[in-house]
Amino acid sequence: MLEFFTAVLTSLSTGAIYALMSTALVLVWRSTRVINFAQAGQAVLSTYIGYEVTTRSGSYWIGFIGAVLSGAIIGAGIDRFFMRPIFKRVKSGPIVMIAPVVATLGLLGIIQAIVGFVWGLNYLTIAAPVSTEGLKVFGSVIAFSPFNLMVLISVTLSMILLTILFQKTNLGLALRASAYSPEIAKLSGIKVEAIRTIGWALAGAAGGLAGMLYVPGSYLYPNSMEVLLVFGFIAAVIGGLDSLFGAVAGAMILGFAINFSTTYISYKLVFPTAFVILILVLLIKPGGVFSSKKGRKD
């Protein structure tokens, strides 16, 4: 029973981290119809900035804010100075869909190379602001720490704020309108390109947040966010690339499936479990579990 309880808690914590990356991918997909593979590079760069701020200030929380803000700035900058020129030059044909995706792959390599050049290839760590030791429950220590709880609370709060932004504010309405029908949004007076840049900034901030919540339980190096990118992408596809709710739900499905398979069967099943679920979803409902034929979900 205790093992089951532990698996549930760790699944929630793991799924929460995946949810941040899948949400970042969905935010960009909704506005540009591009899978942003550079998201892993953006996340790792903003996390290195957070590491630098943490090291110099001695405060995890200052570094946390620095990573989130730098992630937003990096995301906005990539859209403004990198993606917009590509979309303006590529106007028709199959290359319209291919070129931006290939460009994000190239950008991922460039960012990782820059990070490696500036900070080196050593494995770095960021000390957690709270204990990473397992909690004691009924006299036994479980694999769920106060830091895992902090991760869960942080992600939950960020998702609540995103929901409020999209559902209750004019900016959220503009973001949804620009994603759903950019032509009509332009006719309504919405500056679609500027709104898309805000979407990229939100995605970048989510990546920075994911990095600062992921690294204290792992290590920081130039390729450290690639695993998160893979699982975030799988989670987004499982839930439905057009749905923010689906991104979160898909991440939780993935988190539970991976943790329960590794807990009760074998630790070697991390990647096989993820890809088996992905294939099953694509065979049964290619648009994602929470996709809708009638319109977009928020």
C-alpha positions in Angstrom: 0.0 0.0 0.0 2.8 2.4 0.9 4.5 1.5 -2.4 1.3 2.4 -4.3 1.0 5.7 -2.4 4.6 6.6 -3.2 4.1 5.8 -6.9 1.0 8.0 -7.0 2.9 11.0 -5.4 6.0 10.6 -7.6 3.8 10.3 -10.7 2.1 13.6 -9.9 5.5 15.3 -9.4 7.0 13.8 -12.6 3.9 14.6 -14.6 4.0 18.2 -13.4 7.4 18.7 -14.9 6.4 17.1 -18.2 3.3 19.3 -18.2 5.4 22.5 -18.3 7.3 21.3 -21.3 4.2 20.0 -23.1 2.4 23.3 -22.4 5.3 25.3 -23.8 5.2 23.2 -27.0 1.4 23.6 -27.3 1.6 27.4 -26.8 3.9 27.7 -29.8 2.0 25.1 -31.9 -1.3 26.8 -31.4 0.0 30.1 -32.7 2.4 29.1 -35.5 1.6 25.4 -36.3 5.3 24.7 -35.6 6.7 22.1 -33.2 9.4 24.1 -31.5 12.3 21.6 -31.0 14.4 24.5 -29.9 12.3 24.5 -26.7 14.9 22.2 -25.1 17.7 24.7 -25.9 15.7 27.7 -24.7 15.0 25.8 -21.4 18.6 24.9 -20.9 19.9 28.4 -21.7 17.4 30.0 -19.3 18.3 27.4 -16.6 22.0 28.2 -17.0 21.2 31.8 -16.5 19.2 30.9 -13.5 22.2 28.8 -12.3 24.5 31.8 -12.8 22.1 34.2 -10.9 21.7 31.6 -8.1 25.5 31.2 -7.8 26.2 34.9 -7.7 23.3 35.9 -5.4 23.3 32.8 -3.2 19.5 32.6 -3.5 17.6 29.9 -5.4 14.5 32.1 -5.6 16.3 35.0 -7.3 17.8 32.5 -9.8 14.3 31.0 -10.2 12.9 34.4 -11.2 15.9 35.1 -13.4 15.4 31.8 -15.3 11.7 32.5 -15.8 12.2 36.1 -17.0 15.2 35.2 -19.2 13.1 32.3 -20.7 10.4 34.8 -21.6 12.9 37.2 -23.2 14.7 34.4 -25.1 11.3 33.1 -26.4 10.2 36.5 -27.5 13.5 37.2 -29.2 13.5 34.0 -31.1 10.1 34.7 -32.5 10.8 38.3 -33.3 14.3 37.9 -34.9 14.3 34.3 -36.0 10.9 32.9 -36.7 9.1 35.9 -38.2 11.8 36.4 -41.0 11.5 32.7 -41.8 7.7 32.8 -42.1 7.9 36.0 -44.3 10.4 34.4 -46.7 8.6 31.0 -46.9 5.2 31.8 -48.4 3.9 28.7 -50.2 4.3 25.0 -50.9 5.2 22.1 -48.6 8.3 24.0 -47.4 6.0 26.3 -45.4 5.5 23.5 -42.8 9.0 21.9 -43.1 11.3 24.9 -43.0 10.4 26.4 -39.6 10.6 22.9 -37.9 14.0 22.3 -39.4 15.0 25.8 -38.4 14.1 25.0 -34.7 16.2 21.9 -34.9 19.1 23.9 -36.1 18.5 26.5 -33.4 18.6 23.8 -30.8 22.1 22.8 -31.9 23.3 26.4 -32.0 22.0 27.1 -28.5 23.5 23.9 -27.0 26.8 24.8 -28.7 26.8 28.3 -27.2 25.9 26.9 -23.8 28.8 24.4 -24.0 31.2 27.1 -25.1 30.3 29.5 -22.3 29.7 27.1 -19.4 31.6 24.0 -20.5 30.4 20.4 -20.6 30.7 19.7 -16.9 27.7 18.5 -14.9 26.5 21.3 -12.7 23.9 21.2 -9.8 21.5 23.7 -8.3 20.8 23.3 -4.7 17.1 22.8 -3.9 15.6 25.5 -1.6 13.9 22.8 0.5 14.8 19.3 1.6 15.1 16.6 -1.1 15.0 13.8 1.5 12.0 11.6 1.4 9.1 12.3 3.7 8.4 10.0 6.6 5.0 8.4 6.5 3.8 5.8 9.1 7.3 5.3 10.2 8.7 4.6 6.7 10.5 7.0 4.3 8.9 7.4 0.9 10.5 8.6 -2.3 8.6 11.9 -2.2 10.4 14.9 -0.7 9.4 18.5 0.3 11.0 19.6 -3.0 8.7 17.2 -5.0 5.8 18.8 -3.2 7.1 22.3 -4.1 7.3 21.2 -7.7 3.7 20.0 -7.7 2.5 23.3 -6.0 4.6 25.5 -8.4 3.3 23.8 -11.5 -0.3 23.8 -10.2 -0.1 27.5 -9.5 1.4 28.3 -13.0 -1.4 26.3 -14.7 -4.1 28.1 -12.7 -2.5 31.4 -13.7 -2.4 30.4 -17.4 -6.0 29.3 -17.2 -7.0 32.6 -15.8 -5.0 34.4 -18.4 -6.6 32.6 -21.3 -10.2 32.5 -20.0 -10.6 35.8 -18.1 -8.4 38.5 -19.7 -8.4 40.4 -23.0 -4.9 39.2 -23.7 -6.1 35.6 -23.4 -8.9 36.3 -25.8 -6.5 37.8 -28.2 -4.1 34.8 -27.9 -7.0 32.4 -28.5 -8.3 34.4 -31.4 -4.9 34.7 -33.0 -4.4 31.0 -32.7 -7.8 30.0 -33.9 -8.3 32.4 -36.9 -5.4 34.9 -37.4 -7.1 36.4 -40.5 -10.3 37.3 -38.6 -8.2 38.4 -35.6 -6.4 40.9 -37.8 -9.7 42.2 -39.1 -10.8 42.7 -35.5 -7.8 44.9 -34.9 -5.6 42.4 -33.1 -1.9 42.7 -33.8 -1.4 39.0 -34.5 2.4 39.0 -34.8 2.8 40.8 -31.5 0.4 38.4 -29.8 2.3 35.4 -31.2 5.5 36.8 -29.7 3.7 36.9 -26.3 2.8 33.3 -26.8 6.5 32.5 -27.5 7.4 34.4 -24.4 5.0 32.4 -22.2 6.4 29.2 -23.7 9.9 30.4 -22.9 9.0 31.2 -19.3 7.4 27.8 -18.9 10.7 26.3 -20.1 12.8 28.3 -17.7 10.4 27.2 -14.9 10.7 23.6 -15.9 14.5 23.7 -15.9 14.7 25.3 -12.4 12.3 22.6 -11.0 14.0 19.7 -12.8 17.7 20.4 -12.3 17.8 20.2 -8.4 16.8 16.6 -8.7 19.2 15.9 -11.6 22.1 17.6 -13.3 22.6 20.6 -15.6 24.6 20.2 -18.8 24.0 21.4 -22.4 21.8 18.4 -23.4 20.0 18.1 -20.1 16.6 19.2 -21.3 16.4 16.8 -24.3 14.7 14.1 -22.2 12.1 16.6 -21.0 11.6 17.7 -24.7 10.9 14.1 -25.7 8.5 13.4 -22.9 6.9 16.8 -23.2 6.3 16.3 -26.9 4.8 12.8 -26.3 2.6 14.2 -23.6 1.4 17.0 -25.9 0.6 14.5 -28.7 -1.2 12.2 -26.2 -3.4 15.0 -24.9 -3.9 16.8 -28.2 -1.6 19.6 -29.6 -4.4 22.1 -29.8 -5.4 21.8 -26.1 -3.7 23.3 -23.1 -5.8 21.0 -20.9 -4.8 18.1 -23.0 -1.1 19.0 -22.6 -1.4 18.8 -18.8 -3.6 15.7 -18.9 -1.3 14.0 -21.4 1.7 14.7 -19.1 -0.1 13.2 -16.1 -1.1 10.1 -18.1 2.5 9.7 -19.1 3.9 10.4 -15.6 1.6 7.8 -14.1 2.3 5.2 -16.8 6.1 5.6 -16.5 6.2 5.6 -12.7 3.9 2.6 -12.3 5.6 0.5 -15.0 9.1 1.2 -13.5 7.8 0.7 -9.9 6.0 -2.6 -10.5 7.7 -4.1 -13.5 11.2 -2.8 -14.4 13.1 0.5 -14.3 14.2 -0.3 -17.9 10.7 0.5 -19.1 10.9 4.3 -19.0 11.2 4.9 -22.8 9.3 1.8 -24.0 6.3 2.7 -21.8 6.2 6.3 -23.2 6.4 5.2 -26.8 3.9 2.3 -26.5 1.3 4.8 -25.1 2.1 7.3 -27.9 1.7 4.6 -30.6 -1.6 3.4 -29.0 -3.0 6.9 -29.0 -2.0 7.6 -32.6 -3.7 4.3 -33.6 -6.9 5.0 -31.7 -7.2 8.7 -31.8 -4.5 10.4 -33.9 -5.6 13.9 -32.8 -5.0 13.2 -29.2 -7.2 12.0 -26.3 -8.6 15.4 -25.6 -8.7 16.7 -29.2 -12.0 18.0 -30.5 -13.3 18.1 -34.1 -15.6 21.0 -33.3 -12.9 23.5 -32.2 -10.0 24.1 -29.9 -10.0 23.4 -26.2 -8.4 25.8 -23.8 
